[in-house]
Amino acid sequence: MKVIETKNAPAAVGAYSQGIVTNGFVYSSGQLPLVPETGELISDDIKKATKRSLENVKNIIEEGGSSIEKIVKVNIFLADINDFAAVNEVYAEFFGDHKPARSCVQVAHLPKDGLLEIEAIAEI
């Protein structure tokens, strides 16, 4: 098992790692829409927030030796399910023709009052 650490995604703020590589897969931790360089939380625009969270996931997956084309499963946690259409639009553009399995649910509350959190699993 290998722990992933990259400056291209927000540092872990608790007792967890950005990601793990094990048994031929990369597992990312959930990514809020935090800008890695500044720690700023994007909380004013769901589309910008979605893009940032996806970029953070991508950077962790790539640091683990994989790519977005090898992502097999994505979980999206939304603060407001009414944002689903906007998130789906950015998500579809980000992944293009690649369509990993996905779950998307509304949750009661996210850390730092985030608009969403995204995590993924990718093959190496």
N, CA, C and O atoms as CSV, one atom per row, in Angstrom:
chain,resi,resn,atom,element,x,y,z
A,1,MET,N,N,0.843,-1.180,0.000
A,1,MET,CA,C,0.000,0.000,0.000
A,1,MET,C,C,0.887,1.241,0.000
A,1,MET,O,O,1.893,1.308,0.706
A,2,LYS,N,N,0.486,2.228,-0.814
A,2,LYS,CA,C,1.242,3.479,-0.911
A,2,LYS,C,C,0.307,4.647,-0.623
A,2,LYS,O,O,-0.804,4.712,-1.151
A,3,VAL,N,N,0.767,5.564,0.217
A,3,VAL,CA,C,0.019,6.783,0.525
A,3,VAL,C,C,0.371,7.837,-0.520
A,3,VAL,O,O,1.540,8.030,-0.852
A,4,ILE,N,N,-0.650,8.512,-1.032
A,4,ILE,CA,C,-0.444,9.568,-2.026
A,4,ILE,C,C,-0.354,10.917,-1.326
A,4,ILE,O,O,-1.171,11.252,-0.468
A,5,GLU,N,N,0.663,11.680,-1.718
A,5,GLU,CA,C,0.817,13.063,-1.262
A,5,GLU,C,C,1.187,13.902,-2.461
A,5,GLU,O,O,2.186,13.627,-3.125
A,6,THR,N,N,0.394,14.929,-2.754
A,6,THR,CA,C,0.699,15.843,-3.849
A,6,THR,C,C,0.338,17.272,-3.447
A,6,THR,O,O,-0.636,17.508,-2.732
A,7,LYS,N,N,1.137,18.204,-3.919
A,7,LYS,CA,C,0.840,19.620,-3.688
A,7,LYS,C,C,-0.209,20.126,-4.673
A,7,LYS,O,O,-0.661,21.266,-4.572
A,8,ASN,N,N,-0.596,19.280,-5.624
A,8,ASN,CA,C,-1.575,19.666,-6.640
A,8,ASN,C,C,-3.012,19.414,-6.209
A,8,ASN,O,O,-3.943,19.543,-7.005
A,9,ALA,N,N,-3.183,19.054,-4.947
A,9,ALA,CA,C,-4.506,18.880,-4.347
A,9,ALA,C,C,-4.403,19.373,-2.909
A,9,ALA,O,O,-3.309,19.424,-2.347
A,10,PRO,N,N,-5.533,19.735,-2.313
A,10,PRO,CA,C,-5.480,20.222,-0.930
A,10,PRO,C,C,-4.885,19.185,0.019
A,10,PRO,O,O,-5.137,17.988,-0.118
A,11,ALA,N,N,-4.110,19.646,0.962
A,11,ALA,CA,C,-3.544,18.760,1.980
A,11,ALA,C,C,-4.673,18.192,2.839
A,11,ALA,O,O,-5.691,18.850,3.058
A,12,ALA,N,N,-4.487,16.989,3.313
A,12,ALA,CA,C,-5.460,16.389,4.220
A,12,ALA,C,C,-5.529,17.230,5.495
A,12,ALA,O,O,-4.498,17.659,6.013
A,13,VAL,N,N,-6.730,17.463,5.996
A,13,VAL,CA,C,-6.904,18.286,7.186
A,13,VAL,C,C,-7.350,17.459,8.392
A,13,VAL,O,O,-7.848,18.002,9.378
A,14,GLY,N,N,-7.170,16.174,8.306
A,14,GLY,CA,C,-7.570,15.295,9.396
A,14,GLY,C,C,-6.727,14.039,9.378
A,14,GLY,O,O,-5.642,14.010,8.796
A,15,ALA,N,N,-7.229,13.017,10.012
A,15,ALA,CA,C,-6.513,11.740,10.127
A,15,ALA,C,C,-6.795,10.857,8.912
A,15,ALA,O,O,-7.345,9.763,9.035
A,16,TYR,N,N,-6.411,11.352,7.748
A,16,TYR,CA,C,-6.587,10.604,6.499
A,16,TYR,C,C,-5.546,11.089,5.504
A,16,TYR,O,O,-4.851,12.074,5.755
A,17,SER,N,N,-5.438,10.394,4.369
A,17,SER,CA,C,-4.511,10.796,3.320
A,17,SER,C,C,-5.286,11.288,2.107
A,17,SER,O,O,-6.491,11.061,2.002
A,18,GLN,N,N,-4.606,11.951,1.205
A,18,GLN,CA,C,-5.249,12.411,-0.031
A,18,GLN,C,C,-5.725,11.227,-0.857
A,18,GLN,O,O,-6.747,11.299,-1.540
A,19,GLY,N,N,-4.979,10.148,-0.787
A,19,GLY,CA,C,-5.341,8.963,-1.544
A,19,GLY,C,C,-4.463,7.785,-1.169
A,19,GLY,O,O,-3.469,7.926,-0.457
A,20,ILE,N,N,-4.856,6.622,-1.663
A,20,ILE,CA,C,-4.132,5.375,-1.406
A,20,ILE,C,C,-4.037,4.588,-2.708
A,20,ILE,O,O,-4.990,4.541,-3.485
A,21,VAL,N,N,-2.882,3.973,-2.938
A,21,VAL,CA,C,-2.698,3.037,-4.040
A,21,VAL,C,C,-2.563,1.651,-3.431
A,21,VAL,O,O,-1.708,1.424,-2.575
A,22,THR,N,N,-3.416,0.715,-3.877
A,22,THR,CA,C,-3.336,-0.654,-3.386
A,22,THR,C,C,-4.022,-1.597,-4.373
A,22,THR,O,O,-5.035,-1.249,-4.979
A,23,ASN,N,N,-3.466,-2.775,-4.523
A,23,ASN,CA,C,-4.066,-3.844,-5.336
A,23,ASN,C,C,-4.493,-3.383,-6.730
A,23,ASN,O,O,-5.545,-3.788,-7.225
A,24,GLY,N,N,-3.684,-2.546,-7.355
A,24,GLY,CA,C,-3.959,-2.127,-8.726
A,24,GLY,C,C,-4.975,-1.008,-8.879
A,24,GLY,O,O,-5.432,-0.730,-9.987
A,25,PHE,N,N,-5.332,-0.362,-7.772
A,25,PHE,CA,C,-6.295,0.735,-7.819
A,25,PHE,C,C,-5.782,1.948,-7.062
A,25,PHE,O,O,-4.970,1.829,-6.144
A,26,VAL,N,N,-6.270,3.124,-7.463
A,26,VAL,CA,C,-6.030,4.373,-6.752
A,26,VAL,C,C,-7.370,4.818,-6.178
A,26,VAL,O,O,-8.367,4.901,-6.895
A,27,TYR,N,N,-7.383,5.101,-4.881
A,27,TYR,CA,C,-8.576,5.581,-4.182
A,27,TYR,C,C,-8.311,7.007,-3.726
A,27,TYR,O,O,-7.382,7.251,-2.956
A,28,SER,N,N,-9.119,7.947,-4.195
A,28,SER,CA,C,-8.953,9.311,-3.700
A,28,SER,C,C,-9.852,9.524,-2.491
A,28,SER,O,O,-10.930,8.937,-2.396
A,29,SER,N,N,-9.408,10.357,-1.581
A,29,SER,CA,C,-10.290,10.824,-0.517
A,29,SER,C,C,-11.246,11.837,-1.134
A,29,SER,O,O,-10.998,12.350,-2.225
A,30,GLY,N,N,-12.333,12.122,-0.434
A,30,GLY,CA,C,-13.279,13.123,-0.917
A,30,GLY,C,C,-12.614,14.472,-1.032
A,30,GLY,O,O,-11.859,14.884,-0.151
A,31,GLN,N,N,-12.899,15.157,-2.124
A,31,GLN,CA,C,-12.279,16.455,-2.392
A,31,GLN,C,C,-13.319,17.561,-2.421
A,31,GLN,O,O,-14.212,17.586,-3.268
A,32,LEU,N,N,-13.177,18.466,-1.480
A,32,LEU,CA,C,-13.955,19.698,-1.493
A,32,LEU,C,C,-13.397,20.599,-2.597
A,32,LEU,O,O,-12.299,20.342,-3.090
A,33,PRO,N,N,-14.107,21.626,-2.989
A,33,PRO,CA,C,-13.589,22.549,-3.997
A,33,PRO,C,C,-12.619,23.565,-3.395
A,33,PRO,O,O,-12.870,24.770,-3.397
A,34,LEU,N,N,-11.511,23.047,-2.886
A,34,LEU,CA,C,-10.470,23.891,-2.297
A,34,LEU,C,C,-9.359,24.109,-3.317
A,34,LEU,O,O,-8.936,23.170,-3.992
A,35,VAL,N,N,-8.892,25.339,-3.428
A,35,VAL,CA,C,-7.772,25.664,-4.303
A,35,VAL,C,C,-6.496,25.244,-3.574
A,35,VAL,O,O,-6.207,25.770,-2.499
A,36,PRO,N,N,-5.721,24.298,-4.142
A,36,PRO,CA,C,-4.544,23.779,-3.421
A,36,PRO,C,C,-3.535,24.849,-3.019
A,36,PRO,O,O,-2.968,24.790,-1.928
A,37,GLU,N,N,-3.312,25.818,-3.886
A,37,GLU,CA,C,-2.275,26.828,-3.620
A,37,GLU,C,C,-2.645,27.788,-2.500
A,37,GLU,O,O,-1.764,28.286,-1.798
A,38,THR,N,N,-3.935,28.056,-2.321
A,38,THR,CA,C,-4.348,29.075,-1.360
A,38,THR,C,C,-5.203,28.545,-0.213
A,38,THR,O,O,-5.327,29.194,0.825
A,39,GLY,N,N,-5.792,27.364,-0.403
A,39,GLY,CA,C,-6.724,26.833,0.594
A,39,GLY,C,C,-8.104,27.465,0.507
A,39,GLY,O,O,-8.975,27.165,1.323
A,40,GLU,N,N,-8.314,28.342,-0.480
A,40,GLU,CA,C,-9.609,29.007,-0.657
A,40,GLU,C,C,-10.675,27.978,-1.035
A,40,GLU,O,O,-10.455,27.121,-1.891
A,41,LEU,N,N,-11.826,28.079,-0.384
A,41,LEU,CA,C,-12.976,27.239,-0.697
A,41,LEU,C,C,-13.847,27.964,-1.713
A,41,LEU,O,O,-14.284,29.088,-1.467
A,42,ILE,N,N,-14.100,27.334,-2.842
A,42,ILE,CA,C,-15.008,27.919,-3.830
A,42,ILE,C,C,-16.425,27.610,-3.372
A,42,ILE,O,O,-16.854,26.456,-3.385
A,43,SER,N,N,-17.143,28.645,-2.970
A,43,SER,CA,C,-18.465,28.436,-2.382
A,43,SER,C,C,-19.536,29.337,-2.982
A,43,SER,O,O,-20.651,29.411,-2.466
A,44,ASP,N,N,-19.195,30.027,-4.080
A,44,ASP,CA,C,-20.153,30.970,-4.655
A,44,ASP,C,C,-20.699,30.547,-6.014
A,44,ASP,O,O,-21.572,31.217,-6.565
A,45,ASP,N,N,-20.188,29.427,-6.568
A,45,ASP,CA,C,-20.590,29.011,-7.903
A,45,ASP,C,C,-20.447,27.490,-7.994
A,45,ASP,O,O,-19.333,26.968,-7.945
A,46,ILE,N,N,-21.565,26.782,-8.127
A,46,ILE,CA,C,-21.528,25.322,-8.121
A,46,ILE,C,C,-20.736,24.763,-9.301
A,46,ILE,O,O,-20.079,23.732,-9.162
A,47,LYS,N,N,-20.785,25.413,-10.441
A,47,LYS,CA,C,-20.027,24.918,-11.594
A,47,LYS,C,C,-18.524,25.047,-11.374
A,47,LYS,O,O,-17.769,24.116,-11.654
A,48,LYS,N,N,-18.095,26.195,-10.876
A,48,LYS,CA,C,-16.664,26.382,-10.573
A,48,LYS,C,C,-16.233,25.430,-9.465
A,48,LYS,O,O,-15.131,24.883,-9.506
A,49,ALA,N,N,-17.096,25.231,-8.478
A,49,ALA,CA,C,-16.782,24.326,-7.370
A,49,ALA,C,C,-16.636,22.893,-7.882
A,49,ALA,O,O,-15.721,22.178,-7.475
A,50,THR,N,N,-17.527,22.478,-8.765
A,50,THR,CA,C,-17.468,21.126,-9.321
A,50,THR,C,C,-16.174,20.924,-10.093
A,50,THR,O,O,-15.498,19.909,-9.921
A,51,LYS,N,N,-15.828,21.877,-10.936
A,51,LYS,CA,C,-14.588,21.789,-11.722
A,51,LYS,C,C,-13.378,21.681,-10.802
A,51,LYS,O,O,-12.478,20.883,-11.063
A,52,ARG,N,N,-13.341,22.469,-9.731
A,52,ARG,CA,C,-12.201,22.437,-8.813
A,52,ARG,C,C,-12.108,21.090,-8.103
A,52,ARG,O,O,-11.020,20.524,-7.993
A,53,SER,N,N,-13.236,20.570,-7.622
A,53,SER,CA,C,-13.210,19.264,-6.950
A,53,SER,C,C,-12.746,18.177,-7.906
A,53,SER,O,O,-11.956,17.312,-7.527
A,54,LEU,N,N,-13.234,18.214,-9.151
A,54,LEU,CA,C,-12.808,17.224,-10.150
A,54,LEU,C,C,-11.322,17.350,-10.460
A,54,LEU,O,O,-10.640,16.337,-10.614
A,55,GLU,N,N,-10.814,18.563,-10.554
A,55,GLU,CA,C,-9.370,18.763,-10.786
A,55,GLU,C,C,-8.555,18.200,-9.619
A,55,GLU,O,O,-7.512,17.580,-9.829
A,56,ASN,N,N,-9.029,18.415,-8.397
A,56,ASN,CA,C,-8.323,17.870,-7.234
A,56,ASN,C,C,-8.286,16.351,-7.291
A,56,ASN,O,O,-7.246,15.740,-7.047
A,57,VAL,N,N,-9.420,15.743,-7.612
A,57,VAL,CA,C,-9.473,14.276,-7.743
A,57,VAL,C,C,-8.515,13.822,-8.839
A,57,VAL,O,O,-7.740,12.888,-8.635
A,58,LYS,N,N,-8.560,14.467,-9.988
A,58,LYS,CA,C,-7.684,14.117,-11.114
A,58,LYS,C,C,-6.211,14.166,-10.699
A,58,LYS,O,O,-5.441,13.266,-11.033
A,59,ASN,N,N,-5.824,15.209,-9.977
A,59,ASN,CA,C,-4.424,15.353,-9.572
A,59,ASN,C,C,-3.994,14.245,-8.608
A,59,ASN,O,O,-2.854,13.784,-8.662
A,60,ILE,N,N,-4.883,13.825,-7.745
A,60,ILE,CA,C,-4.573,12.715,-6.829
A,60,ILE,C,C,-4.468,11.405,-7.608
A,60,ILE,O,O,-3.533,10.631,-7.406
A,61,ILE,N,N,-5.421,11.164,-8.490
A,61,ILE,CA,C,-5.409,9.947,-9.305
A,61,ILE,C,C,-4.132,9.872,-10.138
A,61,ILE,O,O,-3.508,8.815,-10.233
A,62,GLU,N,N,-3.747,10.990,-10.739
A,62,GLU,CA,C,-2.518,11.008,-11.542
A,62,GLU,C,C,-1.276,10.800,-10.686
A,62,GLU,O,O,-0.353,10.103,-11.107
A,63,GLU,N,N,-1.235,11.385,-9.506
A,63,GLU,CA,C,-0.098,11.173,-8.600
A,63,GLU,C,C,0.006,9.709,-8.198
A,63,GLU,O,O,1.097,9.211,-7.918
A,64,GLY,N,N,-1.130,9.023,-8.172
A,64,GLY,CA,C,-1.154,7.596,-7.851
A,64,GLY,C,C,-0.807,6.695,-9.022
A,64,GLY,O,O,-0.770,5.474,-8.876
A,65,GLY,N,N,-0.549,7.291,-10.190
A,65,GLY,CA,C,-0.117,6.509,-11.338
A,65,GLY,C,C,-1.223,6.132,-12.306
A,65,GLY,O,O,-1.047,5.223,-13.118
A,66,SER,N,N,-2.352,6.805,-12.236
A,66,SER,CA,C,-3.465,6.496,-13.131
A,66,SER,C,C,-3.867,7.753,-13.897
A,66,SER,O,O,-3.101,8.712,-13.984
A,67,SER,N,N,-5.079,7.734,-14.450
A,67,SER,CA,C,-5.574,8.874,-15.226
A,67,SER,C,C,-7.093,8.900,-15.159
A,67,SER,O,O,-7.721,7.932,-14.730
A,68,ILE,N,N,-7.678,10.014,-15.585
A,68,ILE,CA,C,-9.141,10.100,-15.506
A,68,ILE,C,C,-9.805,9.073,-16.420
A,68,ILE,O,O,-10.928,8.647,-16.153
A,69,GLU,N,N,-9.130,8.673,-17.488
A,69,GLU,CA,C,-9.689,7.663,-18.390
A,69,GLU,C,C,-9.797,6.290,-17.737
A,69,GLU,O,O,-10.503,5.415,-18.238
A,70,LYS,N,N,-9.098,6.101,-16.619
A,70,LYS,CA,C,-9.122,4.814,-15.923
A,70,LYS,C,C,-9.965,4.857,-14.647
A,70,LYS,O,O,-9.985,3.895,-13.879
A,71,ILE,N,N,-10.659,5.972,-14.426
A,71,ILE,CA,C,-11.554,6.054,-13.271
A,71,ILE,C,C,-12.740,5.131,-13.512
A,71,ILE,O,O,-13.383,5.189,-14.560
A,72,VAL,N,N,-13.023,4.276,-12.526
A,72,VAL,CA,C,-14.111,3.297,-12.666
A,72,VAL,C,C,-15.342,3.654,-11.830
A,72,VAL,O,O,-16.441,3.180,-12.118
A,73,LYS,N,N,-15.167,4.484,-10.799
A,73,LYS,CA,C,-16.281,4.816,-9.909
A,73,LYS,C,C,-16.078,6.201,-9.330
A,73,LYS,O,O,-14.979,6.558,-8.907
A,74,VAL,N,N,-17.159,6.982,-9.315
A,74,VAL,CA,C,-17.148,8.324,-8.739
A,74,VAL,C,C,-18.319,8.434,-7.771
A,74,VAL,O,O,-19.422,7.975,-8.067
A,75,ASN,N,N,-18.077,9.037,-6.626
A,75,ASN,CA,C,-19.135,9.358,-5.671
A,75,ASN,C,C,-19.175,10.873,-5.515
A,75,ASN,O,O,-18.149,11.513,-5.283
A,76,ILE,N,N,-20.379,11.437,-5.646
A,76,ILE,CA,C,-20.567,12.872,-5.493
A,76,ILE,C,C,-21.539,13.106,-4.342
A,76,ILE,O,O,-22.618,12.516,-4.293
A,77,PHE,N,N,-21.142,13.964,-3.429
A,77,PHE,CA,C,-21.965,14.329,-2.277
A,77,PHE,C,C,-22.330,15.803,-2.427
A,77,PHE,O,O,-21.453,16.666,-2.440
A,78,LEU,N,N,-23.628,16.087,-2.541
A,78,LEU,CA,C,-24.099,17.449,-2.740
A,78,LEU,C,C,-24.751,18.009,-1.480
A,78,LEU,O,O,-25.463,17.301,-0.767
A,79,ALA,N,N,-24.500,19.280,-1.220
A,79,ALA,CA,C,-25.208,19.954,-0.137
A,79,ALA,C,C,-26.655,20.217,-0.540
A,79,ALA,O,O,-27.543,20.270,0.311
A,80,ASP,N,N,-26.890,20.381,-1.847
A,80,ASP,CA,C,-28.236,20.673,-2.352
A,80,ASP,C,C,-28.464,19.899,-3.649
A,80,ASP,O,O,-27.819,20.184,-4.658
A,81,ILE,N,N,-29.364,18.934,-3.635
A,81,ILE,CA,C,-29.641,18.106,-4.812
A,81,ILE,C,C,-30.158,18.938,-5.982
A,81,ILE,O,O,-30.115,18.483,-7.125
A,82,ASN,N,N,-30.638,20.135,-5.718
A,82,ASN,CA,C,-31.077,21.022,-6.802
A,82,ASN,C,C,-29.919,21.474,-7.682
A,82,ASN,O,O,-30.141,22.018,-8.764
A,83,ASP,N,N,-28.684,21.256,-7.231
A,83,ASP,CA,C,-27.496,21.574,-8.028
A,83,ASP,C,C,-27.131,20.445,-8.993
A,83,ASP,O,O,-26.165,20.565,-9.747
A,84,PHE,N,N,-27.892,19.353,-8.976
A,84,PHE,CA,C,-27.559,18.162,-9.761
A,84,PHE,C,C,-27.327,18.477,-11.241
A,84,PHE,O,O,-26.321,18.042,-11.801
A,85,ALA,N,N,-28.214,19.209,-11.880
A,85,ALA,CA,C,-28.098,19.481,-13.318
A,85,ALA,C,C,-26.819,20.256,-13.637
A,85,ALA,O,O,-26.135,19.935,-14.609
A,86,ALA,N,N,-26.491,21.257,-12.845
A,86,ALA,CA,C,-25.277,22.047,-13.073
A,86,ALA,C,C,-24.028,21.197,-12.866
A,86,ALA,O,O,-23.075,21.284,-13.641
A,87,VAL,N,N,-24.037,20.380,-11.822
A,87,VAL,CA,C,-22.900,19.485,-11.550
A,87,VAL,C,C,-22.752,18.494,-12.699
A,87,VAL,O,O,-21.645,18.262,-13.184
A,88,ASN,N,N,-23.856,17.918,-13.130
A,88,ASN,CA,C,-23.831,16.926,-14.206
A,88,ASN,C,C,-23.276,17.524,-15.499
A,88,ASN,O,O,-22.568,16.843,-16.241
A,89,GLU,N,N,-23.589,18.779,-15.773
A,89,GLU,CA,C,-23.080,19.448,-16.969
A,89,GLU,C,C,-21.557,19.554,-16.944
A,89,GLU,O,O,-20.894,19.232,-17.930
A,90,VAL,N,N,-21.008,20.002,-15.826
A,90,VAL,CA,C,-19.548,20.128,-15.685
A,90,VAL,C,C,-18.902,18.749,-15.702
A,90,VAL,O,O,-17.864,18.550,-16.332
A,91,TYR,N,N,-19.517,17.803,-15.011
A,91,TYR,CA,C,-19.014,16.426,-14.940
A,91,TYR,C,C,-18.929,15.815,-16.341
A,91,TYR,O,O,-17.909,15.224,-16.696
A,92,ALA,N,N,-19.991,15.951,-17.138
A,92,ALA,CA,C,-20.027,15.384,-18.489
A,92,ALA,C,C,-18.933,15.999,-19.363
A,92,ALA,O,O,-18.286,15.292,-20.136
A,93,GLU,N,N,-18.727,17.296,-19.245
A,93,GLU,CA,C,-17.675,17.967,-20.010
A,93,GLU,C,C,-16.295,17.480,-19.566
A,93,GLU,O,O,-15.418,17.254,-20.400
A,94,PHE,N,N,-16.103,17.321,-18.269
A,94,PHE,CA,C,-14.816,16.893,-17.712
A,94,PHE,C,C,-14.433,15.492,-18.201
A,94,PHE,O,O,-13.289,15.263,-18.593
A,95,PHE,N,N,-15.383,14.563,-18.178
A,95,PHE,CA,C,-15.098,13.177,-18.542
A,95,PHE,C,C,-15.254,12.883,-20.030
A,95,PHE,O,O,-14.731,11.877,-20.509
A,96,GLY,N,N,-15.949,13.722,-20.762
A,96,GLY,CA,C,-16.118,13.487,-22.198
A,96,GLY,C,C,-16.827,12.165,-22.457
A,96,GLY,O,O,-17.876,11.888,-21.874
A,97,ASP,N,N,-16.248,11.351,-23.334
A,97,ASP,CA,C,-16.850,10.063,-23.697
A,97,ASP,C,C,-16.691,8.990,-22.623
A,97,ASP,O,O,-17.387,7.975,-22.655
A,98,HIS,N,N,-15.784,9.204,-21.674
A,98,HIS,CA,C,-15.582,8.231,-20.590
A,98,HIS,C,C,-16.714,8.391,-19.576
A,98,HIS,O,O,-16.999,9.499,-19.121
A,99,LYS,N,N,-17.345,7.290,-19.231
A,99,LYS,CA,C,-18.487,7.348,-18.312
A,99,LYS,C,C,-18.319,6.332,-17.183
A,99,LYS,O,O,-18.834,5.217,-17.267
A,100,PRO,N,N,-17.597,6.719,-16.126
A,100,PRO,CA,C,-17.443,5.806,-14.983
A,100,PRO,C,C,-18.788,5.585,-14.277
A,100,PRO,O,O,-19.712,6.387,-14.417
A,101,ALA,N,N,-18.880,4.506,-13.532
A,101,ALA,CA,C,-20.030,4.315,-12.655
A,101,ALA,C,C,-20.058,5.487,-11.677
A,101,ALA,O,O,-19.016,6.046,-11.336
A,102,ARG,N,N,-21.268,5.855,-11.228
A,102,ARG,CA,C,-21.350,7.042,-10.372
A,102,ARG,C,C,-22.541,6.963,-9.433
A,102,ARG,O,O,-23.592,6.419,-9.771
A,103,SER,N,N,-22.350,7.516,-8.254
A,103,SER,CA,C,-23.439,7.774,-7.318
A,103,SER,C,C,-23.433,9.264,-7.036
A,103,SER,O,O,-22.377,9.898,-7.016
A,104,CYS,N,N,-24.620,9.823,-6.816
A,104,CYS,CA,C,-24.722,11.237,-6.479
A,104,CYS,C,C,-25.865,11.379,-5.480
A,104,CYS,O,O,-27.014,11.058,-5.785
A,105,VAL,N,N,-25.542,11.858,-4.293
A,105,VAL,CA,C,-26.543,11.974,-3.235
A,105,VAL,C,C,-26.449,13.331,-2.550
A,105,VAL,O,O,-25.396,13.969,-2.537
A,106,GLN,N,N,-27.561,13.751,-1.988
A,106,GLN,CA,C,-27.561,14.935,-1.128
A,106,GLN,C,C,-27.243,14.480,0.292
A,106,GLN,O,O,-27.741,13.455,0.758
A,107,VAL,N,N,-26.417,15.251,0.960
A,107,VAL,CA,C,-26.054,14.955,2.345
A,107,VAL,C,C,-26.502,16.106,3.241
A,107,VAL,O,O,-26.776,17.206,2.761
A,108,ALA,N,N,-26.573,15.851,4.521
A,108,ALA,CA,C,-27.057,16.860,5.466
A,108,ALA,C,C,-26.101,18.044,5.591
A,108,ALA,O,O,-26.535,19.186,5.738
A,109,HIS,N,N,-24.799,17.767,5.533
A,109,HIS,CA,C,-23.828,18.838,5.758
A,109,HIS,C,C,-22.467,18.354,5.297
A,109,HIS,O,O,-22.144,17.176,5.449
A,110,LEU,N,N,-21.667,19.244,4.738
A,110,LEU,CA,C,-20.305,18.927,4.315
A,110,LEU,C,C,-19.304,19.766,5.109
A,110,LEU,O,O,-19.644,20.853,5.577
A,111,PRO,N,N,-18.071,19.272,5.266
A,111,PRO,CA,C,-17.058,20.055,5.959
A,111,PRO,C,C,-16.908,21.445,5.337
A,111,PRO,O,O,-17.049,21.613,4.126
A,112,LYS,N,N,-16.626,22.420,6.169
A,112,LYS,CA,C,-16.395,23.811,5.762
A,112,LYS,C,C,-17.599,24.408,5.018
A,112,LYS,O,O,-17.463,25.399,4.301
A,113,ASP,N,N,-18.777,23.796,5.196
A,113,ASP,CA,C,-19.984,24.230,4.486
A,113,ASP,C,C,-19.810,24.176,2.972
A,113,ASP,O,O,-20.341,25.016,2.246
A,114,GLY,N,N,-19.058,23.176,2.504
A,114,GLY,CA,C,-18.830,23.009,1.074
A,114,GLY,C,C,-20.115,22.740,0.312
A,114,GLY,O,O,-21.092,22.233,0.862
A,115,LEU,N,N,-20.094,23.095,-0.978
A,115,LEU,CA,C,-21.232,22.850,-1.851
A,115,LEU,C,C,-21.300,21.399,-2.301
A,115,LEU,O,O,-22.380,20.866,-2.555
A,116,LEU,N,N,-20.125,20.761,-2.396
A,116,LEU,CA,C,-20.056,19.360,-2.799
A,116,LEU,C,C,-18.706,18.779,-2.415
A,116,LEU,O,O,-17.766,19.497,-2.072
A,117,GLU,N,N,-18.641,17.467,-2.482
A,117,GLU,CA,C,-17.400,16.722,-2.280
A,117,GLU,C,C,-17.423,15.574,-3.261
A,117,GLU,O,O,-18.458,14.937,-3.454
A,118,ILE,N,N,-16.269,15.302,-3.892
A,118,ILE,CA,C,-16.183,14.247,-4.911
A,118,ILE,C,C,-15.005,13.344,-4.593
A,118,ILE,O,O,-13.931,13.810,-4.213
A,119,GLU,N,N,-15.228,12.017,-4.756
A,119,GLU,CA,C,-14.160,11.037,-4.595
A,119,GLU,C,C,-14.226,10.058,-5.758
A,119,GLU,O,O,-15.261,9.926,-6.410
A,120,ALA,N,N,-13.110,9.370,-6.014
A,120,ALA,CA,C,-13.071,8.453,-7.139
A,120,ALA,C,C,-12.159,7.265,-6.883
A,120,ALA,O,O,-11.291,7.298,-6.010
A,121,ILE,N,N,-12.376,6.209,-7.668
A,121,ILE,CA,C,-11.530,5.020,-7.675
A,121,ILE,C,C,-11.110,4.801,-9.116
A,121,ILE,O,O,-11.938,4.843,-10.026
A,122,ALA,N,N,-9.796,4.564,-9.326
A,122,ALA,CA,C,-9.276,4.356,-10.684
A,122,ALA,C,C,-8.367,3.126,-10.735
A,122,ALA,O,O,-7.667,2.816,-9.771
A,123,GLU,N,N,-8.390,2.441,-11.859
A,123,GLU,CA,C,-7.435,1.365,-12.115
A,123,GLU,C,C,-6.073,1.984,-12.428
A,123,GLU,O,O,-5.980,3.117,-12.901
A,124,ILE,N,N,-5.034,1.223,-12.155
A,124,ILE,CA,C,-3.693,1.703,-12.538
A,124,ILE,C,C,-3.372,1.158,-13.910
A,124,ILE,O,O,-2.296,1.426,-14.444
